[in-house]
Amino acid sequence: MSLQVASTNLRFCLTVVRKGSTRKSIHSFAARRKAPESIAQVIKTQTKYKAQLLAAVGVFGFARIAAEEVVAVEEEGEVIKEKEATVEEAAEAEATRIATEKAAADEAARIVAEEAAAAEAARIAAEEAAAAVAARLAAEKSAAAEVAKIAAQDAATRDAWIKCSTAAAIVFVSWVVYLKTS
């Protein structure tokens, strides 16, 4: 038995040496062995929680971005509708402006055409008046020439008459003289 006791004592001694003392304390070997396991487990749990937290933050961020995109799409839809309305209004305003400018240009073209027609009529009237004046002047010249011709014929006739009268007077006087002398 002594051998058994000795072996038990030896085992006890070895256990004491390994543990450091027979007292149960926090610093015992079992506690030391549990502590690293416990720390590893805490680290593993923290890692799991960190992963869950990261996943939750990611899901929350994704949900937020998705919600913002939906709101943004709705706002963009409204903005697009407003822009389309604005574009339509601008197009209508542009069409109105173009129609107004075209009407103004047509009116200006009509006025220019009327002025050109009036200017052409005035030019034609001026040409007709000039032609009438030229015709009147030609008629006056013609009449003056006719009057001058008639006056020249009258003067020639008068000269001829005077010559004939003088000749007749000379013949008469000569006849009277001849008859008295004969």
Rosetta constraint file for C-alpha pairs under 8 A:
AtomPair CA 1 CA 5 HARMONIC 6.05 0.50
AtomPair CA 2 CA 6 HARMONIC 5.81 0.50
AtomPair CA 3 CA 7 HARMONIC 5.97 0.50
AtomPair CA 4 CA 8 HARMONIC 5.96 0.50
AtomPair CA 5 CA 9 HARMONIC 5.87 0.50
AtomPair CA 6 CA 10 HARMONIC 5.88 0.50
AtomPair CA 7 CA 11 HARMONIC 5.98 0.50
AtomPair CA 8 CA 12 HARMONIC 5.93 0.50
AtomPair CA 9 CA 13 HARMONIC 5.90 0.50
AtomPair CA 10 CA 14 HARMONIC 6.04 0.50
AtomPair CA 11 CA 15 HARMONIC 6.02 0.50
AtomPair CA 12 CA 16 HARMONIC 6.04 0.50
AtomPair CA 13 CA 17 HARMONIC 6.01 0.50
AtomPair CA 14 CA 18 HARMONIC 6.01 0.50
AtomPair CA 15 CA 19 HARMONIC 5.93 0.50
AtomPair CA 16 CA 20 HARMONIC 5.37 0.50
AtomPair CA 16 CA 21 HARMONIC 5.11 0.50
AtomPair CA 16 CA 22 HARMONIC 5.81 0.50
AtomPair CA 17 CA 21 HARMONIC 6.87 0.50
AtomPair CA 18 CA 29 HARMONIC 7.12 0.50
AtomPair CA 19 CA 28 HARMONIC 5.68 0.50
AtomPair CA 19 CA 29 HARMONIC 4.87 0.50
AtomPair CA 19 CA 30 HARMONIC 7.58 0.50
AtomPair CA 20 CA 28 HARMONIC 6.94 0.50
AtomPair CA 20 CA 29 HARMONIC 7.46 0.50
AtomPair CA 21 CA 28 HARMONIC 7.74 0.50
AtomPair CA 24 CA 28 HARMONIC 6.37 0.50
AtomPair CA 25 CA 31 HARMONIC 7.63 0.50
AtomPair CA 26 CA 31 HARMONIC 5.60 0.50
AtomPair CA 26 CA 32 HARMONIC 7.57 0.50
AtomPair CA 27 CA 31 HARMONIC 5.98 0.50
AtomPair CA 27 CA 32 HARMONIC 6.16 0.50
AtomPair CA 28 CA 32 HARMONIC 6.00 0.50
AtomPair CA 29 CA 33 HARMONIC 5.91 0.50
AtomPair CA 30 CA 34 HARMONIC 6.00 0.50
AtomPair CA 31 CA 35 HARMONIC 5.87 0.50
AtomPair CA 32 CA 36 HARMONIC 6.68 0.50
AtomPair CA 33 CA 37 HARMONIC 6.64 0.50
AtomPair CA 34 CA 38 HARMONIC 5.80 0.50
AtomPair CA 35 CA 39 HARMONIC 5.94 0.50
AtomPair CA 36 CA 40 HARMONIC 5.93 0.50
AtomPair CA 37 CA 41 HARMONIC 5.95 0.50
AtomPair CA 38 CA 42 HARMONIC 6.04 0.50
AtomPair CA 39 CA 43 HARMONIC 6.00 0.50
AtomPair CA 40 CA 44 HARMONIC 5.95 0.50
AtomPair CA 41 CA 45 HARMONIC 5.98 0.50
AtomPair CA 42 CA 46 HARMONIC 5.88 0.50
AtomPair CA 43 CA 47 HARMONIC 5.95 0.50
AtomPair CA 44 CA 48 HARMONIC 6.15 0.50
AtomPair CA 45 CA 49 HARMONIC 6.01 0.50
AtomPair CA 46 CA 50 HARMONIC 5.79 0.50
AtomPair CA 47 CA 51 HARMONIC 6.04 0.50
AtomPair CA 48 CA 52 HARMONIC 6.13 0.50
AtomPair CA 49 CA 53 HARMONIC 5.84 0.50
AtomPair CA 50 CA 54 HARMONIC 5.90 0.50
AtomPair CA 51 CA 55 HARMONIC 5.98 0.50
AtomPair CA 52 CA 56 HARMONIC 5.98 0.50
AtomPair CA 53 CA 57 HARMONIC 6.02 0.50
AtomPair CA 54 CA 58 HARMONIC 6.00 0.50
AtomPair CA 55 CA 59 HARMONIC 6.03 0.50
AtomPair CA 56 CA 60 HARMONIC 5.88 0.50
AtomPair CA 57 CA 61 HARMONIC 5.86 0.50
AtomPair CA 58 CA 62 HARMONIC 5.94 0.50
AtomPair CA 59 CA 63 HARMONIC 5.94 0.50
AtomPair CA 60 CA 64 HARMONIC 6.02 0.50
AtomPair CA 61 CA 65 HARMONIC 6.02 0.50
AtomPair CA 62 CA 66 HARMONIC 5.92 0.50
AtomPair CA 63 CA 67 HARMONIC 5.96 0.50
AtomPair CA 64 CA 68 HARMONIC 6.01 0.50
AtomPair CA 65 CA 69 HARMONIC 5.96 0.50
AtomPair CA 66 CA 70 HARMONIC 6.15 0.50
AtomPair CA 67 CA 71 HARMONIC 6.12 0.50
AtomPair CA 68 CA 72 HARMONIC 5.72 0.50
AtomPair CA 69 CA 73 HARMONIC 5.74 0.50
AtomPair CA 70 CA 74 HARMONIC 6.04 0.50
AtomPair CA 71 CA 75 HARMONIC 5.93 0.50
AtomPair CA 72 CA 76 HARMONIC 5.69 0.50
AtomPair CA 73 CA 77 HARMONIC 5.84 0.50
AtomPair CA 74 CA 78 HARMONIC 6.18 0.50
AtomPair CA 75 CA 79 HARMONIC 5.86 0.50
AtomPair CA 76 CA 80 HARMONIC 5.64 0.50
AtomPair CA 77 CA 81 HARMONIC 5.97 0.50
AtomPair CA 78 CA 82 HARMONIC 5.99 0.50
AtomPair CA 79 CA 83 HARMONIC 5.83 0.50
AtomPair CA 80 CA 84 HARMONIC 5.83 0.50
AtomPair CA 81 CA 85 HARMONIC 5.98 0.50
AtomPair CA 82 CA 86 HARMONIC 5.91 0.50
AtomPair CA 83 CA 87 HARMONIC 5.76 0.50
AtomPair CA 84 CA 88 HARMONIC 5.86 0.50
AtomPair CA 85 CA 89 HARMONIC 5.97 0.50
AtomPair CA 86 CA 90 HARMONIC 5.91 0.50
AtomPair CA 87 CA 91 HARMONIC 5.88 0.50
AtomPair CA 88 CA 92 HARMONIC 5.99 0.50
AtomPair CA 89 CA 93 HARMONIC 5.93 0.50
AtomPair CA 90 CA 94 HARMONIC 5.88 0.50
AtomPair CA 91 CA 95 HARMONIC 5.95 0.50
AtomPair CA 92 CA 96 HARMONIC 5.97 0.50
AtomPair CA 93 CA 97 HARMONIC 5.96 0.50
AtomPair CA 94 CA 98 HARMONIC 5.97 0.50
AtomPair CA 95 CA 99 HARMONIC 5.96 0.50
AtomPair CA 96 CA 100 HARMONIC 5.96 0.50
AtomPair CA 97 CA 101 HARMONIC 5.98 0.50
AtomPair CA 98 CA 102 HARMONIC 5.92 0.50
AtomPair CA 99 CA 103 HARMONIC 5.97 0.50
AtomPair CA 100 CA 104 HARMONIC 6.00 0.50
AtomPair CA 101 CA 105 HARMONIC 5.92 0.50
AtomPair CA 102 CA 106 HARMONIC 5.91 0.50
AtomPair CA 103 CA 107 HARMONIC 5.96 0.50
AtomPair CA 104 CA 108 HARMONIC 5.95 0.50
AtomPair CA 105 CA 109 HARMONIC 5.93 0.50
AtomPair CA 106 CA 110 HARMONIC 5.98 0.50
AtomPair CA 107 CA 111 HARMONIC 6.05 0.50
AtomPair CA 108 CA 112 HARMONIC 5.95 0.50
AtomPair CA 109 CA 113 HARMONIC 5.91 0.50
AtomPair CA 110 CA 114 HARMONIC 6.02 0.50
AtomPair CA 111 CA 115 HARMONIC 5.97 0.50
AtomPair CA 112 CA 116 HARMONIC 5.88 0.50
AtomPair CA 113 CA 117 HARMONIC 5.95 0.50
AtomPair CA 114 CA 118 HARMONIC 5.93 0.50
AtomPair CA 115 CA 119 HARMONIC 5.85 0.50
AtomPair CA 116 CA 120 HARMONIC 5.91 0.50
AtomPair CA 117 CA 121 HARMONIC 5.95 0.50
AtomPair CA 118 CA 122 HARMONIC 5.92 0.50
AtomPair CA 119 CA 123 HARMONIC 5.94 0.50
AtomPair CA 120 CA 124 HARMONIC 5.99 0.50
AtomPair CA 121 CA 125 HARMONIC 5.89 0.50
AtomPair CA 122 CA 126 HARMONIC 5.88 0.50
AtomPair CA 123 CA 127 HARMONIC 5.99 0.50
AtomPair CA 124 CA 128 HARMONIC 5.97 0.50
AtomPair CA 125 CA 129 HARMONIC 5.89 0.50
AtomPair CA 126 CA 130 HARMONIC 5.89 0.50
AtomPair CA 127 CA 131 HARMONIC 5.89 0.50
AtomPair CA 128 CA 132 HARMONIC 5.87 0.50
AtomPair CA 129 CA 133 HARMONIC 5.96 0.50
AtomPair CA 130 CA 134 HARMONIC 5.92 0.50
AtomPair CA 131 CA 135 HARMONIC 5.85 0.50
AtomPair CA 132 CA 136 HARMONIC 5.90 0.50
AtomPair CA 133 CA 137 HARMONIC 5.93 0.50
AtomPair CA 134 CA 138 HARMONIC 5.86 0.50
AtomPair CA 135 CA 139 HARMONIC 5.86 0.50
AtomPair CA 136 CA 140 HARMONIC 5.90 0.50
AtomPair CA 137 CA 141 HARMONIC 5.89 0.50
AtomPair CA 138 CA 142 HARMONIC 5.81 0.50
AtomPair CA 139 CA 143 HARMONIC 5.80 0.50
AtomPair CA 140 CA 144 HARMONIC 5.78 0.50
AtomPair CA 141 CA 145 HARMONIC 5.80 0.50
AtomPair CA 142 CA 146 HARMONIC 5.96 0.50
AtomPair CA 143 CA 147 HARMONIC 5.92 0.50
AtomPair CA 144 CA 148 HARMONIC 5.88 0.50
AtomPair CA 145 CA 149 HARMONIC 5.87 0.50
AtomPair CA 146 CA 150 HARMONIC 5.93 0.50
AtomPair CA 147 CA 151 HARMONIC 5.85 0.50
AtomPair CA 148 CA 152 HARMONIC 5.85 0.50
AtomPair CA 149 CA 153 HARMONIC 5.98 0.50
AtomPair CA 150 CA 154 HARMONIC 5.90 0.50
AtomPair CA 151 CA 155 HARMONIC 5.91 0.50
AtomPair CA 152 CA 156 HARMONIC 5.90 0.50
AtomPair CA 153 CA 157 HARMONIC 5.79 0.50
AtomPair CA 154 CA 158 HARMONIC 5.84 0.50
AtomPair CA 155 CA 159 HARMONIC 5.97 0.50
AtomPair CA 156 CA 160 HARMONIC 5.93 0.50
AtomPair CA 157 CA 161 HARMONIC 5.80 0.50
AtomPair CA 158 CA 162 HARMONIC 5.82 0.50
AtomPair CA 159 CA 163 HARMONIC 6.01 0.50
AtomPair CA 160 CA 164 HARMONIC 5.86 0.50
AtomPair CA 161 CA 165 HARMONIC 5.72 0.50
AtomPair CA 162 CA 166 HARMONIC 5.88 0.50
AtomPair CA 163 CA 167 HARMONIC 5.83 0.50
AtomPair CA 164 CA 168 HARMONIC 5.75 0.50
AtomPair CA 165 CA 169 HARMONIC 5.85 0.50
AtomPair CA 166 CA 170 HARMONIC 6.01 0.50
AtomPair CA 167 CA 171 HARMONIC 5.96 0.50
AtomPair CA 168 CA 172 HARMONIC 5.83 0.50
AtomPair CA 169 CA 173 HARMONIC 5.89 0.50
AtomPair CA 170 CA 174 HARMONIC 5.76 0.50
AtomPair CA 171 CA 175 HARMONIC 5.82 0.50
AtomPair CA 172 CA 176 HARMONIC 5.97 0.50
AtomPair CA 173 CA 177 HARMONIC 6.00 0.50
AtomPair CA 174 CA 178 HARMONIC 5.93 0.50
AtomPair CA 175 CA 179 HARMONIC 5.83 0.50
AtomPair CA 176 CA 180 HARMONIC 6.05 0.50
AtomPair CA 177 CA 181 HARMONIC 6.04 0.50
AtomPair CA 178 CA 182 HARMONIC 5.90 0.50
